[in-house]
């Protein structure tokens, strides 16, 4: 999870959040827990997720337009509906030219105008396709590749490692000098999510490979390109070669492997094959003294392929990807073909989401701050911000006390950890400053052009940050995103307004449930600053390990036991959770429960019983219910391979590492989730 915000005064506010109060909203008071969603015939000690969510699991059917359905999607639906209302209202009100509302309104209208999209056919792609057709030699290939570079990856904050362009750029504070921004260059070039999708040889993977190949051919045929079968085969083979030189997901997550400052003139020597001079000139990067190369062997490998593979194959490959990326905004036949592969084959989705929902999602992505501004004005009142900020302060303080109480950490390391807590910036709701879109052209009749210009605008915005001081308060997630984020290079985090909604956050409702549901998420994000990745970044955000070898040895020993705990979970027959891939997230879940529990106990030491549940029971049920989620097998499979997060059902089981959970539900030896006290993992 990822998001960020700011610190504040806490005590006064938490006094206002009492459960008796007719405080805040006139809306009906949220129940203490969702009793109907539970299955109380299940013993919590056998299956805590089932106990908290059995009723909901039985009653819930994944909508046909969804691959996954749970708390996050529930909120997302609500936020999308609200946002659509705002956008449509803005359109009707004739918002002033250039205002956030006017931009968003025009963007949305263009997206919804299927007739115009149908009529224009492939015409909006013409200049891109012409540039590709004009490639005649290595230098022109490099120019087209460089001109296509976008800021479409984010390796540490959103951990988005995927781009279908051969490389992706991320602009963020420098590992060694957090006081200034540098460019990070990441591997890319694949149409499927991960190298493993190409290289795995099990039956399911082979089937997906065949479907992807067929998708390439189908799209080429729709575009009227001759010899689609032959060309499609070559395009697939080139991608497979790119996949073979890619670093693995685990490599990507290892920052020590990513700390490779390459001076620009060195690229030709270290990664021969691509005309880097032409590439950087076209990408607007020539003046940079260096770039941080996140995936050195992939960079070398892809550059070598630029020289080794015939130009004709590269041209076909680039043509396919230009069309493929644009397909949601091309005529219906293209959009439907793309959905057949990316929606159904890859994620098991039966039908696309309603067009208006996708339009809102696209506007939210391309004009994030403009949409965010509209959203928080209406749906995130100062009272909600204050309540959430109070919770953040309590949990931060609790985390500090837990550090004081650690027996395994050396005093020197402890001091550094405390310094890191002290300078942590936690952003709640929305950023201090909104981003300007001045200069971005949004046309009411050009959906694809709007999307492309937005991407390019964002790229130039990122380039403009290069060499500038890093901004500790910069947000990396929009307020309308249902998620939260840790920002290691800024020693900061973001908690967008949208996650501060039920079933995570209950403004004016039982605060204990909010601590269980979203407080644990806040604790989760805070702990990322101190986990195996966070330990590598100091209080200023510098990549500098602040642990002694003894601290690290202890941590690794505990971490290995947690890897084993999660490796044992088997969400699909024969397919287990990858305890190593998900380790950071699992540590954060365990730590988040611990810190939020302490925060709740210090704020409400005498929480009364409500609806028959004690405070501790409501805290843990709130946690279990926040992770309710149903996934289609295809989506679950994809998540298990590529995602650093454990599936929701198993995240709920993090409670078995908390002593208070055993007391709250009288969990006994012999029950399935029971762990002997010494087997419970306590990292923080
Ligand atoms: Zn996380």
Boltz pocket constraint, residues with backbone or C-beta under 6 A from the ligand:
constraints:
  - pocket:
      binder: B
      contacts: [[A, 1], [A, 2], [A, 524], [A, 525], [A, 528], [A, 584], [A, 585], [A, 588]]
      max_distance: 6.0
